[in-house]
Amino acid sequence: MGQGSYLDNASIMQQHGMIEQDDNEMVGLFLKYFVLSPTKNTPYGAASRKALLAYAEAIDGENPKLAFELQSWARHAEAKATADK
């Protein structure tokens, strides 16, 4: 299933009460998944790396292996982004 157009997505969001009918403003953000881009050399990439580190810290007690892997990924991506500047 490919990505729909903005209008298709807006229609779905309206059906689920996520945007108002009249002005298309978001009234809430309800997603099953949220995509991060930790390898990007942008403000969004930097925020993604911070989010990965925060998530890793939060799950460290439950899943230390995954936490370590996420921390390693975020730190490697940060080093690369810093070197690319």
Backbone hydrogen bonds in HBPLUS format (Angstrom, degrees):
<---DONOR---> <-ACCEPTOR-->    atom                        ^
c    i                          cat <-CA-CA->   ^        H-A-AA   ^      H-
h    n   atom  resd res      DA  || num        DHA   H-A  angle D-A-AA Bond
n    s   type  num  typ     dist DA aas  dist angle  dist       angle   num
A0009-ASN N   A0005-SER O   2.99 MM   4  6.30 166.6  2.01 156.6 159.7     1
A0010-ALA N   A0006-TYR O   2.75 MM   4  5.96 158.3  1.80 154.5 161.2     2
A0011-SER N   A0007-LEU O   2.94 MM   4  6.06 154.0  2.01 144.1 150.7     3
A0012-ILE N   A0008-ASP O   3.05 MM   4  6.35 157.8  2.11 149.2 154.8     4
A0013-MET N   A0009-ASN O   2.90 MM   4  6.11 159.7  1.94 150.3 156.3     5
A0014-GLN N   A0010-ALA O   2.88 MM   4  6.09 149.9  1.97 145.6 153.7     6
A0015-GLN N   A0011-SER O   3.02 MM   4  6.27 157.5  2.07 147.0 152.6     7
A0016-HIS N   A0012-ILE O   3.15 MM   4  6.43 140.2  2.32 143.3 153.4     8
A0018-MET N   A0013-MET O   2.80 MM   5  5.00 156.9  1.85 160.5 154.5     9
A0017-GLY N   A0014-GLN O   3.07 MM   3  5.08 164.5  2.10 108.4 111.1    10
A0027-VAL N   A0018-MET O   2.76 MM   9  5.41 166.6  1.77 146.6 146.5    11
A0020-GLU N   A0025-GLU O   3.08 MM   5  5.72 150.5  2.17 150.2 155.2    12
A0024-ASN N   A0020-GLU O   3.20 MM   4  5.17 137.8  2.39 135.1 139.6    13
A0040-LYS N   A0037-SER O   3.23 MM   3  5.74 164.8  2.26 116.9 121.5    14
A0045-GLY N   A0042-THR O   3.06 MM   3  4.99 119.1  2.45  94.8 110.0    15
A0046-ALA N   A0042-THR O   2.98 MM   4  6.34 159.3  2.02 155.5 160.6    16
A0047-ALA N   A0043-PRO O   2.96 MM   4  6.17 157.6  2.01 143.1 149.4    17
A0048-SER N   A0044-TYR O   2.86 MM   4  6.02 146.3  1.97 139.3 149.1    18
A0049-ARG N   A0045-GLY O   2.96 MM   4  6.27 152.2  2.04 148.9 155.4    19
A0050-LYS N   A0046-ALA O   3.08 MM   4  6.37 158.1  2.13 148.0 153.7    20
A0051-ALA N   A0047-ALA O   2.90 MM   4  6.13 152.4  1.98 144.9 153.0    21
A0052-LEU N   A0048-SER O   2.90 MM   4  6.17 154.2  1.97 147.5 154.2    22
A0053-LEU N   A0049-ARG O   3.04 MM   4  6.30 160.4  2.08 148.3 153.0    23
A0054-ALA N   A0050-LYS O   2.94 MM   4  6.18 155.5  2.00 147.5 154.5    24
A0055-TYR N   A0051-ALA O   2.88 MM   4  6.05 160.6  1.92 150.7 155.9    25
A0056-ALA N   A0052-LEU O   2.86 MM   4  6.01 161.5  1.90 149.5 155.1    26
A0057-GLU N   A0053-LEU O   2.98 MM   4  6.16 155.8  2.04 143.4 149.6    27
A0058-ALA N   A0054-ALA O   3.02 MM   4  6.24 151.9  2.10 142.7 150.4    28
A0059-ILE N   A0055-TYR O   3.02 MM   4  6.31 144.6  2.15 151.7 160.5    29
A0060-ASP N   A0056-ALA O   3.05 MM   4  5.85 116.3  2.47 142.1 155.5    30
A0062-GLU N   A0059-ILE O   2.94 MM   3  5.27 125.9  2.24 109.0 123.5    31
A0063-ASN N   A0059-ILE O   2.75 MM   4  5.78 168.8  1.76 172.9 176.3    32
A0067-ALA N   A0063-ASN O   3.02 MM   4  6.23 163.9  2.04 155.6 160.8    33
A0068-PHE N   A0064-PRO O   2.88 MM   4  5.99 159.0  1.93 144.3 149.4    34
A0069-GLU N   A0065-LYS O   2.99 MM   4  6.27 161.6  2.03 151.4 156.2    35
A0070-LEU N   A0066-LEU O   2.89 MM   4  6.11 160.5  1.93 155.2 160.2    36
A0071-GLN N   A0067-ALA O   2.92 MM   4  6.11 160.5  1.95 151.1 156.8    37
A0072-SER N   A0068-PHE O   2.87 MM   4  6.08 159.2  1.91 150.6 156.6    38
A0073-TRP N   A0069-GLU O   2.95 MM   4  6.12 159.9  1.99 145.9 151.4    39
A0074-ALA N   A0070-LEU O   2.90 MM   4  6.10 168.3  1.92 152.3 155.4    40
A0075-ARG N   A0071-GLN O   2.92 MM   4  6.05 163.2  1.94 150.9 155.7    41
A0076-HIS N   A0072-SER O   2.90 MM   4  5.99 157.5  1.95 148.3 154.7    42
A0077-ALA N   A0073-TRP O   2.90 MM   4  6.07 164.3  1.93 152.2 156.9    43
A0078-GLU N   A0074-ALA O   2.90 MM   4  6.07 149.0  2.00 142.5 151.5    44
A0079-ALA N   A0075-ARG O   2.95 MM   4  6.13 158.8  2.00 145.1 150.4    45
A0080-LYS N   A0076-HIS O   3.00 MM   4  6.23 158.0  2.04 150.0 155.8    46
A0081-ALA N   A0077-ALA O   2.90 MM   4  6.05 161.6  1.93 146.7 152.1    47
A0082-THR N   A0078-GLU O   2.90 MM   4  6.03 156.8  1.95 148.6 154.9    48
A0083-ALA N   A0079-ALA O   2.96 MM   4  6.11 152.4  2.04 141.5 149.3    49
A0084-ASP N   A0080-LYS O   2.93 MM   4  6.10 141.3  2.08 146.2 156.5    50
A0085-LYS N   A0082-THR O   3.37 MM   3  5.55 158.7  2.42 102.3 108.4    51
